[in-house]
């Protein structure tokens, strides 16, 4: 370790003064960007465990918790609607991401076949959907007519396939050596065997990136729920979060005597409602933050591989 540090110092001293200044500026800018990105997370975390009355009276930057209390989390987990929303979101994310990956893999595999007739024409039709749509009202009427209104599938089927992701994955499949498929065909492999035993194992990086795109998109989805769902028992977590954070719906959280927390004034009720907002943000964001570190290493490699060829 010491030898490694000495080598770094020698390399630093061997650099021209211009390169040193440039490196210093780069590290300074990157440090500032890192702090700018991390601070909002720390602010929300500190606020979620702060004393609600002290938090309401505080203004400016928050560098540490103002006292310490878990009453906000008690209220969040005491509220049944948020727990139901959590359950619904897990169902939508799990089933939705599975269908997303299945549809994207099948579509990309078909479009990557060199012998596919009218491939360019089909790609043009698919690409057009990225830029043009029928509009919100026709889309809503269509969803209602085909039975995707106020039921679980309204959160899954309308977003079953992303044009952007299928293009990335198709390009990744096309970048694989054709000799591998030819060798598998000579050995008697079917198209399904080629897909699952040759192509997918060699495309893990791109698949991981697309999987994370779908996972985060499904976790954060709220617009389709707002338009297509009317039964609160079907609401995902993010739609309830919208009520808490944007609409400021006082009925979205239970403010009263819960989990040993007794609120005895309108001022305290407002303070606790503000505290619950921060706690709900932490609860809804934590699962995705836990997934990112395990998949982020695939990001650059996966997107790069999927963009080599047009």
Secondary structure in CASP SS format (residue, H / E / C, confidence):
PFRMAT SS
TARGET T0000
AUTHOR 0000-0000-0000
METHOD secondary structure of the structure
MODEL  1
X C 1.00
X H 1.00
X H 1.00
X H 1.00
X H 1.00
X H 1.00
X H 1.00
X H 1.00
X H 1.00
X H 1.00
X H 1.00
X H 1.00
X H 1.00
X H 1.00
X C 1.00
X C 1.00
X H 1.00
X H 1.00
X H 1.00
X H 1.00
X H 1.00
X H 1.00
X H 1.00
X H 1.00
X H 1.00
X H 1.00
X H 1.00
X H 1.00
X H 1.00
X H 1.00
X H 1.00
X H 1.00
X H 1.00
X H 1.00
X H 1.00
X H 1.00
X H 1.00
X H 1.00
X H 1.00
X H 1.00
X H 1.00
X H 1.00
X H 1.00
X H 1.00
X H 1.00
X H 1.00
X H 1.00
X H 1.00
X C 1.00
X C 1.00
X C 1.00
X H 1.00
X H 1.00
X H 1.00
X H 1.00
X H 1.00
X H 1.00
X C 1.00
X C 1.00
X C 1.00
X C 1.00
X C 1.00
X C 1.00
X C 1.00
X C 1.00
X C 1.00
X C 1.00
X C 1.00
X C 1.00
X C 1.00
X H 1.00
X H 1.00
X H 1.00
X H 1.00
X H 1.00
X H 1.00
X H 1.00
X H 1.00
X C 1.00
X H 1.00
X H 1.00
X H 1.00
X H 1.00
X H 1.00
X H 1.00
X H 1.00
X H 1.00
X H 1.00
X H 1.00
X H 1.00
X H 1.00
X H 1.00
X H 1.00
X H 1.00
X H 1.00
X H 1.00
X H 1.00
X H 1.00
X H 1.00
X H 1.00
X H 1.00
X H 1.00
X H 1.00
X H 1.00
X H 1.00
X H 1.00
X H 1.00
X H 1.00
X H 1.00
X H 1.00
X H 1.00
X C 1.00
X C 1.00
X C 1.00
X C 1.00
X C 1.00
X C 1.00
X C 1.00
X H 1.00
X H 1.00
X H 1.00
X H 1.00
X H 1.00
X H 1.00
X H 1.00
X H 1.00
X H 1.00
X H 1.00
X C 1.00
X C 1.00
X C 1.00
X C 1.00
X C 1.00
X C 1.00
X C 1.00
X H 1.00
X H 1.00
X H 1.00
X H 1.00
X H 1.00
X H 1.00
X H 1.00
X H 1.00
X H 1.00
X H 1.00
X C 1.00
X C 1.00
X C 1.00
X C 1.00
X C 1.00
X C 1.00
X H 1.00
X H 1.00
X H 1.00
X H 1.00
X C 1.00
X H 1.00
X H 1.00
X H 1.00
X C 1.00
X C 1.00
X C 1.00
X H 1.00
X H 1.00
X H 1.00
X H 1.00
X H 1.00
X H 1.00
X H 1.00
X H 1.00
X H 1.00
X H 1.00
X H 1.00
X H 1.00
X C 1.00
X C 1.00
X C 1.00
X H 1.00
X H 1.00
X H 1.00
X H 1.00
X H 1.00
X H 1.00
X H 1.00
X H 1.00
X H 1.00
X C 1.00
X C 1.00
X C 1.00
X C 1.00
X H 1.00
X H 1.00
X H 1.00
X H 1.00
X H 1.00
X H 1.00
X H 1.00
X H 1.00
X H 1.00
X C 1.00
X H 1.00
X H 1.00
X H 1.00
X H 1.00
X H 1.00
X H 1.00
X H 1.00
X H 1.00
X H 1.00
X H 1.00
X H 1.00
X H 1.00
X H 1.00
X H 1.00
X H 1.00
X H 1.00
X H 1.00
X H 1.00
X H 1.00
X H 1.00
X C 1.00
X C 1.00
X H 1.00
X H 1.00
X H 1.00
X H 1.00
X H 1.00
X H 1.00
X C 1.00
X C 1.00
X C 1.00
X H 1.00
X H 1.00
X H 1.00
X C 1.00
X C 1.00
X H 1.00
X H 1.00
X H 1.00
X H 1.00
X H 1.00
X H 1.00
X H 1.00
X H 1.00
X H 1.00
X C 1.00
X C 1.00
X C 1.00
X C 1.00
X H 1.00
X H 1.00
X H 1.00
X C 1.00
X C 1.00
X C 1.00
X C 1.00
X C 1.00
X E 1.00
X C 1.00
X C 1.00
X E 1.00
X C 1.00
X C 1.00
X C 1.00
X C 1.00
X H 1.00
X H 1.00
X H 1.00
X H 1.00
X H 1.00
X H 1.00
X H 1.00
X H 1.00
X H 1.00
X H 1.00
X H 1.00
X H 1.00
X H 1.00
X H 1.00
X H 1.00
X H 1.00
X H 1.00
X H 1.00
X H 1.00
X H 1.00
X H 1.00
X H 1.00
X H 1.00
X H 1.00
X H 1.00
X H 1.00
X H 1.00
X H 1.00
X H 1.00
X H 1.00
X H 1.00
X H 1.00
X H 1.00
X H 1.00
X H 1.00
X H 1.00
X H 1.00
X H 1.00
X H 1.00
X H 1.00
X C 1.00
X C 1.00
X C 1.00
X C 1.00
X C 1.00
END
